[in-house]
Amino acid sequence: MLKSFIFSICIFISVLNYSQTFEIRYESSYNGKVQPNQDPLMVYANEKENFILNSKIKEQKSDYPFEISKIEKPSNTIFSYAFLKPDEIISTSDAESVDKQTFEITNQTKKILGYNCKKAITKINSNTIEVWFTNDLKISGGPSSLGQKLGLVLQIERNGNSATTAISLKKIKNSGIEKILSKEPVKTDLLSYRDLLWKSRFTTLSVFENEIINFSDESKSDEKIKRFANGTVILKKIKFPKIEAGDNIFVELKQQSNGDAYDRTGTVFFIPQEKSQSFFNGLENGIKTLPLYENGNGKQYYGVVSTNNYLPTVELMRFFTSFGINKFNHIQLKDKIWQTVSPFRQDITELKPSLSEKELWIGTFIGNYDKGGHKVSLDITIHHSDQLIHRNNKAIPLFNTTNIMEMAGQDYATMFDNDKGIFVEFNLEKI
């Protein structure tokens, strides 16, 4: 009877220890200075699993997207959960990376929160990582996947200056994480997971997707895309959301040959519509319906300079197509490898006042006389940030000498063969 009682007590203590969960809070510092206004990192560790998240996520007050990591024991499999939107959760797993970690265990020791810690060193790319861990609590875990097999990691320091350090540790009955992970996620592979999580951090405005820019009488507008100048200019109307003061904006274009084997100049632009007349009128009705500029050299330049009633196009990005890329990849050259697409990316953050909450015609032009022409995809991405830059900016389009309607009779910008060049008068209002 006594033996059964003692055995039952041992089982109870064993189960109690097994189910014991620790809550550890971490804070970040740089060169010994604690980073201000940070959201503390939280780790919940027990014998079965570890969870890594931050305090706002735990309190269910975090903005989307956010991420929770779980390390399952004893397999040390990392399960990652990305909450992209309230109704969109994805997950992936990694059963290899923890076991691949290698460390040099040193003789250095110190105490963190009263616990005896040892130092282990590892290299990740060009970074030297110092991991301080303790075995006093007979449990493993930490603020990242690093050192999960060593013990309980209470500090991680990178390159001797950036540190994540435990500031509190306590036992709790239940982490409550199951409430946050109550919905079934969509499982995906690791690379797709990372790509979807990265893209969810910014807003993407899709302008063109594999659209043809060519020279052909058969190039006609449809309900989605406007085509002008025999197909060498394409346009789409885009509604921009409100762009916050700290946001960054990028335009991204991918180009391939669809038959044209030559290097060509191209431009991405938008058409201001604040005045009674715009470049769109010239596209629809002919270039000579736009304001004329003359400087005495005998040439006539239409739609180039701003007037009281007209604003020229605003260039977002200039680019240059690569010779026959993708279409002519069958041509072999020794020690040369063809790419399949030419990517271009330009920061256009300084133009945010001209874009925010506006509905604008966004266009792309590639000068060519080829029926196959080129194929382009164009996105505009808005990256959210609290860092205030380009405050009180205002862009005023004064002139644009790119002959976007070249294939519809717009002359090249040859006005600079005259001493007068190009001359524009404008009024700058005080903001």
C-alpha positions as CSV (number, residue, x, y, z in Angstrom):
1,M,0.0,0.0,0.0
2,L,2.8,2.4,1.0
3,K,4.7,1.5,-2.2
4,S,1.7,2.3,-4.3
5,F,1.3,5.6,-2.6
6,I,4.9,6.5,-3.1
7,F,4.7,5.4,-6.8
8,S,1.6,7.6,-7.3
9,I,3.3,10.6,-5.7
10,C,6.3,10.1,-8.1
11,I,4.0,9.9,-11.1
12,F,2.2,13.1,-9.9
13,I,5.5,15.0,-9.5
14,S,6.7,13.7,-12.9
15,V,3.6,14.9,-14.6
16,L,3.7,18.2,-12.8
17,N,7.3,18.8,-13.9
18,Y,6.5,17.7,-17.4
19,S,3.6,20.2,-17.7
20,Q,5.5,23.1,-16.1
21,T,5.6,26.1,-18.4
22,F,8.1,29.0,-18.1
23,E,7.4,32.5,-19.4
24,I,10.5,34.4,-20.3
25,R,10.5,38.1,-21.5
26,Y,13.4,39.5,-23.6
27,E,14.4,43.0,-24.6
28,S,16.7,44.3,-27.3
29,S,19.7,46.5,-26.9
30,Y,22.4,48.0,-29.1
31,N,25.8,48.8,-27.7
32,G,24.4,48.4,-24.2
33,K,21.5,50.8,-24.7
34,V,18.0,49.4,-24.5
35,Q,16.0,50.2,-27.7
36,P,13.1,52.5,-26.8
37,N,9.4,51.8,-27.4
38,Q,10.0,48.1,-28.1
39,D,7.5,45.3,-27.9
40,P,9.1,42.7,-25.6
41,L,9.7,39.3,-27.0
42,M,7.9,36.4,-25.2
43,V,9.0,32.8,-25.0
44,Y,6.8,30.0,-23.4
45,A,8.9,26.9,-22.8
46,N,8.1,23.5,-21.4
47,E,9.2,19.9,-22.0
48,K,6.8,19.4,-24.9
49,E,7.2,22.6,-27.0
50,N,8.4,26.3,-27.1
51,F,6.5,29.2,-28.4
52,I,8.1,32.5,-29.6
53,L,6.1,35.7,-30.1
54,N,5.8,39.2,-28.8
55,S,3.7,40.7,-26.1
56,K,1.3,42.5,-28.5
57,I,0.6,39.2,-30.2
58,K,0.0,37.5,-26.9
59,E,-2.5,40.2,-25.9
60,Q,-4.1,39.9,-29.4
61,K,-3.4,43.6,-30.1
62,S,-0.9,43.2,-32.9
63,D,-1.3,44.6,-36.4
64,Y,-1.3,42.2,-39.3
65,P,0.8,40.6,-40.5
66,F,2.4,38.9,-37.5
67,E,4.2,35.6,-36.8
68,I,4.4,32.9,-34.1
69,S,7.0,30.2,-34.0
70,K,6.8,26.9,-32.2
71,I,9.6,24.4,-31.6
72,E,8.3,20.9,-31.0
73,K,10.3,18.5,-28.9
74,P,12.1,16.2,-28.9
75,S,12.2,16.4,-32.8
76,N,13.2,20.1,-32.6
77,T,10.9,20.7,-35.6
78,I,10.2,24.4,-36.1
79,F,6.6,25.2,-37.0
80,S,6.0,28.8,-38.2
81,Y,2.6,30.4,-38.3
82,A,2.0,33.7,-40.3
83,F,-1.2,35.6,-39.7
84,L,-1.4,37.6,-42.9
85,K,-5.0,38.8,-42.4
86,P,-7.8,38.1,-39.9
87,D,-9.0,35.3,-42.1
88,E,-5.7,34.2,-43.7
89,I,-3.2,32.1,-41.8
90,I,-0.4,30.1,-43.4
91,S,2.1,27.7,-41.8
92,T,5.2,25.8,-42.7
93,S,7.6,23.4,-40.9
94,D,11.4,22.9,-40.8
95,A,12.7,19.7,-39.3
96,E,16.4,20.2,-40.2
97,S,17.8,23.6,-39.3
98,V,18.0,23.1,-35.5
99,D,19.9,19.9,-35.8
100,K,22.3,21.5,-38.3
101,Q,23.4,24.2,-35.8
102,T,27.0,23.9,-34.6
103,F,28.5,25.7,-31.6
104,E,31.8,26.1,-29.9
105,I,31.2,25.8,-26.2
106,T,33.6,28.1,-24.3
107,N,34.7,28.2,-20.6
108,Q,33.2,31.6,-20.1
109,T,30.3,31.9,-17.6
110,K,28.1,34.6,-16.1
111,K,24.8,34.9,-14.3
112,I,21.6,36.2,-16.0
113,L,18.5,36.6,-13.8
114,G,20.4,34.7,-11.1
115,Y,21.0,31.6,-13.3
116,N,24.4,30.2,-14.2
117,C,25.0,30.6,-17.9
118,K,27.6,29.3,-20.3
119,K,28.7,30.9,-23.6
120,A,28.5,29.2,-27.0
121,I,29.7,30.7,-30.2
122,T,28.5,30.1,-33.8
123,K,28.9,31.8,-37.2
124,I,26.0,32.7,-39.5
125,N,27.1,34.1,-42.8
126,S,29.6,36.9,-41.8
127,N,28.0,37.3,-38.3
128,T,29.5,36.1,-35.0
129,I,26.7,35.0,-32.7
130,E,27.3,34.5,-28.9
131,V,24.6,32.4,-27.2
132,W,24.4,32.4,-23.4
133,F,22.4,29.5,-22.0
134,T,21.6,27.8,-18.7
135,N,21.0,24.2,-17.7
136,D,19.8,25.1,-14.2
137,L,16.1,24.7,-15.1
138,K,16.5,21.5,-17.1
139,I,14.6,22.9,-20.0
140,S,15.5,24.2,-23.5
141,G,14.3,27.2,-25.4
142,G,15.1,30.8,-26.3
143,P,14.2,33.9,-28.3
144,S,14.9,32.3,-31.6
145,S,15.6,28.8,-33.0
146,L,19.4,29.3,-32.2
147,G,20.6,27.1,-29.3
148,Q,17.4,25.1,-28.8
149,K,19.5,22.0,-28.0
150,L,21.9,23.7,-25.7
151,G,19.5,24.6,-22.8
152,L,17.5,27.7,-22.0
153,V,19.0,30.6,-23.9
154,L,18.9,33.8,-21.9
155,Q,20.9,36.1,-24.2
156,I,21.9,36.2,-27.9
157,E,24.5,38.8,-28.9
158,R,25.4,39.5,-32.5
159,N,28.8,40.9,-33.5
160,G,29.4,42.2,-30.0
161,N,26.8,45.1,-30.2
162,S,23.3,43.9,-30.8
163,A,21.7,41.8,-28.0
164,T,18.5,40.1,-27.0
165,T,18.5,39.5,-23.3
166,A,16.0,37.9,-20.8
167,I,14.6,40.4,-18.3
168,S,12.1,38.2,-16.5
169,L,11.4,34.5,-16.0
170,K,8.5,32.9,-14.1
171,K,6.5,29.7,-13.9
172,I,2.9,29.8,-15.2
173,K,0.1,27.3,-15.5
174,N,-0.9,27.9,-19.1
175,S,0.4,30.1,-21.9
176,G,-2.9,30.6,-23.6
177,I,-1.3,30.4,-27.0
178,E,-3.9,27.8,-28.1
179,K,-6.5,30.6,-28.3
180,I,-4.5,32.5,-30.9
181,L,-3.8,29.2,-32.9
182,S,-7.4,28.1,-32.8
183,K,-7.9,28.4,-36.6
184,E,-6.5,25.8,-39.0
185,P,-3.7,27.4,-41.1
186,V,-3.1,26.6,-44.8
187,K,0.1,24.6,-45.0
188,T,2.8,25.5,-47.5
189,D,6.5,25.0,-48.3
190,L,9.2,27.1,-46.6
191,L,10.0,29.3,-49.6
192,S,6.4,30.0,-50.4
193,Y,5.8,30.8,-46.8
194,R,8.6,33.3,-46.7
195,D,7.5,34.9,-50.0
196,L,3.8,35.3,-48.9
197,L,4.8,36.7,-45.5
198,W,7.2,39.2,-47.1
199,K,4.6,40.3,-49.6
200,S,2.0,40.7,-46.9
201,R,4.0,43.4,-45.3
202,F,3.3,45.9,-48.1
203,T,0.5,46.9,-50.4
204,T,0.8,45.9,-54.1
205,L,-1.0,47.7,-56.8
206,S,-0.9,45.5,-59.9
207,V,-0.8,47.7,-63.0
208,F,0.2,45.3,-65.9
209,E,0.7,41.6,-66.1
210,N,2.5,40.2,-69.1
211,E,1.1,43.0,-71.4
212,I,2.4,43.4,-74.9
213,I,4.0,46.7,-76.0
214,N,4.5,46.5,-79.8
215,F,4.0,48.3,-83.1
216,S,1.0,47.0,-84.9
217,D,-2.3,48.3,-86.4
218,E,-3.9,45.3,-84.6
219,S,-3.0,46.7,-81.1
220,K,-6.4,47.9,-79.8
221,S,-7.7,49.1,-76.4
222,D,-10.0,47.0,-74.3
223,E,-11.9,47.4,-71.1
224,K,-8.8,47.1,-69.0
225,I,-5.9,48.4,-71.0
226,K,-5.7,51.5,-73.3
227,R,-3.3,51.2,-76.2
228,F,-2.0,54.2,-78.2
229,A,0.6,55.0,-80.9
230,N,0.2,51.7,-82.6
231,G,0.5,49.8,-79.4
232,T,3.8,51.3,-78.2
233,V,2.0,53.1,-75.3
234,I,-0.2,51.2,-72.8
235,L,-2.2,52.8,-70.0
236,K,-4.3,51.6,-67.0
237,K,-6.2,53.7,-64.5
238,I,-5.1,53.0,-60.9
239,K,-6.7,54.1,-57.7
240,F,-4.1,54.8,-55.0
241,P,-5.0,54.4,-51.3
242,K,-4.1,56.9,-48.7
243,I,-0.3,56.9,-48.4
244,E,0.9,57.6,-44.9
245,A,3.7,60.1,-44.0
246,G,6.3,57.4,-43.3
247,D,5.4,55.1,-46.2
248,N,7.9,54.2,-49.0
249,I,6.8,53.6,-52.6
250,F,8.5,51.6,-55.3
251,V,7.7,51.0,-58.9
252,E,8.8,47.5,-60.2
253,L,8.9,46.5,-63.9
254,K,9.8,43.2,-65.5
255,Q,10.5,43.1,-69.2
256,Q,11.0,40.4,-71.8
257,S,11.3,40.4,-75.6
258,N,8.3,39.2,-77.5
259,G,10.0,39.4,-80.8
260,D,11.9,42.6,-80.9
261,A,15.6,41.8,-80.8
262,Y,16.9,45.3,-80.2
263,D,17.8,47.3,-77.1
264,R,15.1,50.0,-76.6
265,T,14.5,52.9,-74.3
266,G,11.4,52.8,-72.2
267,T,9.6,54.9,-69.5
268,V,7.0,54.4,-66.8
269,F,4.9,57.5,-66.2
270,F,1.7,58.9,-64.8
271,I,-0.6,61.6,-66.3
272,P,-1.5,64.5,-64.0
273,Q,-5.0,65.6,-64.4
274,E,-5.2,68.8,-62.2
275,K,-5.5,71.0,-65.2
276,S,-8.2,71.3,-67.9
277,Q,-6.0,69.5,-70.5
278,S,-3.7,66.5,-70.0
279,F,-1.4,64.3,-72.0
280,F,-4.3,61.8,-72.2
281,N,-6.1,64.3,-74.6
282,G,-3.1,64.1,-76.9
283,L,-3.1,60.3,-76.9
284,E,-6.8,60.2,-77.7
285,N,-7.0,63.1,-80.2
286,G,-3.5,63.4,-81.6
287,I,-0.3,65.0,-80.4
288,K,-1.0,68.4,-82.1
289,T,-3.9,69.0,-79.8
290,L,-1.5,69.6,-77.0
291,P,0.3,72.9,-76.2
292,L,3.0,73.8,-78.6
293,Y,6.5,74.8,-77.5
294,E,9.0,76.6,-79.9
295,N,12.4,78.0,-79.1
296,G,13.3,79.4,-82.5
297,N,15.2,76.5,-84.0
298,G,12.4,75.8,-86.5
299,K,11.0,72.7,-84.8
300,Q,7.6,72.3,-83.1
301,Y,7.4,70.4,-79.8
302,Y,4.0,69.4,-78.6
303,G,3.0,68.3,-75.1
304,V,6.4,68.9,-73.6
305,V,6.1,71.9,-71.2
306,S,3.6,72.9,-68.6
307,T,1.2,75.8,-69.2
308,N,-1.6,77.4,-67.2
309,N,-4.0,74.8,-68.5
310,Y,-1.7,71.8,-69.1
311,L,0.7,69.5,-67.2
312,P,3.1,67.1,-68.9
313,T,3.6,63.5,-67.8
314,V,5.6,62.7,-64.7
315,E,8.2,60.0,-65.2
316,L,8.3,57.3,-62.5
317,M,11.2,55.3,-64.0
318,R,13.4,55.2,-67.1
319,F,14.6,51.8,-68.3
320,F,16.5,50.2,-71.1
321,T,15.4,46.8,-72.5
322,S,18.0,44.0,-72.7
323,F,18.8,42.6,-76.1
324,G,16.2,40.0,-77.1
325,I,16.0,38.6,-73.5
326,N,13.9,35.4,-73.2
327,K,12.7,35.3,-76.9
328,F,16.2,34.7,-78.3
329,N,17.7,32.6,-75.5
330,H,18.2,29.8,-78.0
331,I,21.2,31.6,-79.4
332,Q,24.2,30.1,-77.6
333,L,27.4,31.9,-76.7
334,K,30.4,30.4,-75.0
335,D,30.4,31.0,-71.2
336,K,27.3,33.1,-71.4
337,I,24.0,32.3,-69.7
338,W,20.8,34.0,-70.8
339,Q,18.5,35.5,-68.2
340,T,14.8,35.2,-68.8
341,V,13.6,38.6,-67.6
342,S,15.0,42.1,-67.0
343,P,13.9,43.5,-63.6
344,F,13.9,47.2,-62.8
345,R,13.0,48.9,-59.5
346,Q,12.8,52.6,-58.6
347,D,12.1,54.4,-55.3
348,I,9.4,57.0,-56.0
349,T,8.6,57.9,-52.4
350,E,9.2,61.6,-53.1
351,L,6.1,61.6,-55.3
352,K,3.7,60.4,-52.6
353,P,1.7,63.7,-52.4
354,S,1.0,63.4,-56.1
355,L,-0.2,59.8,-55.8
356,S,-2.0,59.5,-52.4
357,E,-5.8,58.9,-52.8
358,K,-5.6,59.8,-56.5
359,E,-7.0,57.9,-59.4
360,L,-4.4,58.2,-62.2
361,W,-3.5,56.9,-65.6
362,I,-0.3,54.9,-65.2
363,G,1.5,54.2,-68.5
364,T,4.5,52.4,-70.0
365,F,6.2,53.2,-73.3
366,I,8.9,51.3,-75.2
367,G,10.0,52.8,-78.5
368,N,10.0,50.0,-81.1
369,Y,8.8,49.2,-84.6
370,D,8.4,45.5,-84.1
371,K,5.1,43.6,-84.4
372,G,6.1,41.1,-81.6
373,G,7.5,43.9,-79.4
374,H,8.0,43.4,-75.7
375,K,6.2,41.9,-72.8
376,V,6.0,43.8,-69.5
377,S,4.6,43.4,-65.9
378,L,4.4,46.4,-63.7
379,D,3.6,46.7,-59.9
380,I,3.6,49.6,-57.6
381,T,4.3,48.7,-53.9
382,I,3.6,50.7,-50.8
383,H,5.8,49.8,-47.8
384,H,4.4,50.9,-44.5
385,S,6.8,52.6,-42.0
386,D,6.6,55.0,-39.1
387,Q,9.8,56.8,-40.2
388,L,8.9,60.2,-41.5
389,I,10.7,61.1,-44.7
390,H,10.0,63.5,-47.6
391,R,7.8,65.6,-45.3
392,N,5.9,68.4,-47.1
393,N,7.0,67.3,-50.5
394,K,5.2,68.5,-53.6
395,A,6.2,67.6,-57.1
396,I,5.4,70.1,-59.9
397,P,5.8,68.7,-63.4
398,L,7.4,71.5,-65.5
399,F,8.5,69.6,-68.6
400,N,9.0,66.1,-69.9
401,T,11.0,65.8,-73.1
402,T,10.6,62.0,-73.6
403,N,8.7,61.6,-76.9
404,I,6.3,59.0,-75.5
405,M,4.1,59.4,-78.7
406,E,7.1,58.9,-81.0
407,M,5.2,56.3,-83.1
408,A,2.3,58.8,-83.4
409,G,4.3,61.8,-84.6
410,Q,5.9,63.3,-81.5
411,D,9.4,64.6,-82.3
412,Y,12.5,63.9,-80.4
413,A,13.7,66.5,-77.9
414,T,16.1,68.3,-80.2
415,M,15.5,71.8,-78.7
416,F,18.9,71.7,-77.0
417,D,20.7,72.5,-80.3
418,N,19.6,76.1,-79.6
419,D,21.0,78.4,-76.9
420,K,17.5,78.9,-75.5
421,G,17.1,75.2,-75.0
422,I,13.9,74.8,-73.0
423,F,12.4,77.6,-71.0
424,V,9.4,77.3,-68.6
425,E,7.8,79.9,-66.4
426,F,6.0,78.7,-63.3
427,N,4.6,80.0,-60.0
428,L,5.6,78.3,-56.8
429,E,3.0,78.7,-54.1
430,K,4.1,78.9,-50.5
431,I,3.1,75.7,-48.6
